[in-house]
Each structure stands twice: as structure tokens, then as C-alpha cells.
């Protein structure tokens, strides 16, 4: 019982009265389903509509351009180079990770320093 309670607490449920049920999964993990009144509030529950922000598509990984992913968003290497320069970078070789949102093609760059 103490192992069960410990596993449930580690899932973020310190009080078993807030749990609808817990399932011991085939891999030995425990899935916890809280009571409905204990579920975290979502924007939908609060009556707010959320705009889809887009999925980040990796376009540079460890200094390497991901050409197949550029094709997914209908862009090419020259477009990426122009975007990198516009973001203040002179080359892509030192970029650890860069992604582009599939919705608006905004570039996010992580140099991986520090």
C-alpha cells in the first residue's frame, strides 16, 4: 500500500480522495485518473477559444539543414538562409536547433550556448 500511495503522490495526487481510479499498467507504471471536479481547468472549460499556434518543424539540427522538413513547409534552403540572416545570424553551421512553425513560418533559433 505504501508503494501504491508513493506512486500516486509522484503523479501529483497527494490525497487519494481526489482520485476516480488508478490503473496498474502492463509496464508496471500507474495511471491516475482524477475525479472530474479535480481536473485542471482548461481554456475550453472556462469558455475561451484557443488559436492553434502551429507545430514546430525542425529545420536545423546541430548545424545541419533538414531539407526534408523544408519540403514539408514548401520552403527551400535559400529561404531558410534569408530567414537566418534576417534573425541576425551569418551562418547556420553554429546553430544548434532551429524550427519553423507550420502555420506562419516563424523562425525560432537556439544557438545551444551555455
URMO-V114722 format. One record per residue. RES is the residue in one letter. PHI is phi in whole degrees, -180 to 180 (NA if undefined). PSI is psi in radians with two decimals (none if undefined). Layout:
res = (RES & RES)
phi = (PHI & PHI)
psi = (PSI & PSI)
This chain:
res = (X & X & X & X & X & X & X & X & X & X & X & X & X & X & X & X & X & X & X & X & X & X & X & X & X & X & X & X & X & X & X & X & X & X & X & X & X & X & X & X & X & X & X & X & X & X & X & X & X & X & X & X & X & X & X & X & X & X & X & X & X & X & X & X & X & X & X & X & X & X & X & X & X & X & X & X & X & X & X & X & X & X & X & X & X & X & X & X & X & X & X & X & X & X & X & X & X & X & X & X & X & X & X & X & X & X & X & X & X & X & X & X & X & X)
phi = (NA & -66 & -67 & -62 & -64 & -63 & -64 & -67 & -62 & -66 & -86 & 98 & -124 & -72 & -116 & -67 & -70 & -92 & -107 & -73 & -164 & -126 & -122 & -85 & -80 & -57 & -85 & 95 & -79 & -115 & -100 & -116 & -113 & -74 & -64 & -56 & -71 & -101 & -65 & -64 & -68 & -109 & -56 & -63 & -62 & -89 & 81 & -104 & -93 & -106 & -84 & -65 & -85 & 103 & -99 & -77 & -101 & -65 & -115 & -138 & -131 & 51 & 80 & -110 & -71 & -95 & -62 & -64 & -71 & -61 & -62 & -59 & -102 & 59 & -127 & -124 & -61 & -63 & -58 & -63 & -60 & -62 & -66 & -64 & -64 & -64 & -85 & 97 & -107 & -93 & -148 & -95 & -59 & -96 & -85 & -72 & -153 & -141 & -135 & -129 & -70 & -71 & -87 & -120 & 58 & -75 & -94 & -122 & -120 & -125 & -74 & 75 & -85 & 74)
psi = (-0.68 & -0.61 & -0.70 & -0.83 & -0.68 & -0.77 & -0.71 & -0.73 & -0.69 & -0.34 & -0.03 & 0.33 & 1.53 & -0.35 & 2.01 & -0.25 & -0.26 & 0.09 & 2.29 & -0.91 & 2.82 & 2.48 & 2.28 & 1.98 & 2.77 & -0.47 & 0.04 & -0.15 & 2.83 & 2.23 & 2.33 & 2.24 & 1.97 & 2.82 & 2.64 & -0.68 & -0.17 & -0.06 & 2.52 & 2.49 & 2.37 & 2.81 & -0.64 & -0.74 & -0.55 & 0.04 & 0.34 & 2.36 & 2.36 & 2.39 & 2.40 & 2.13 & -0.32 & 2.75 & 2.31 & 2.12 & 2.07 & 2.23 & -0.33 & 2.25 & 2.06 & 0.82 & 0.04 & 2.22 & 2.34 & 1.51 & -0.67 & -0.66 & -0.59 & -0.68 & -0.64 & -0.59 & 0.21 & 0.76 & 2.86 & 3.12 & -0.70 & -0.72 & -0.79 & -0.77 & -0.76 & -0.73 & -0.69 & -0.75 & -0.72 & -0.48 & -0.01 & 0.25 & 2.51 & -0.43 & 2.80 & -0.23 & -0.51 & 0.05 & 2.16 & -0.80 & 2.37 & 2.46 & 2.84 & 2.31 & 2.40 & -0.26 & -0.87 & 0.07 & 0.53 & 2.43 & 2.34 & 2.18 & 2.35 & 1.98 & -0.31 & 0.30 & 2.48 & none)
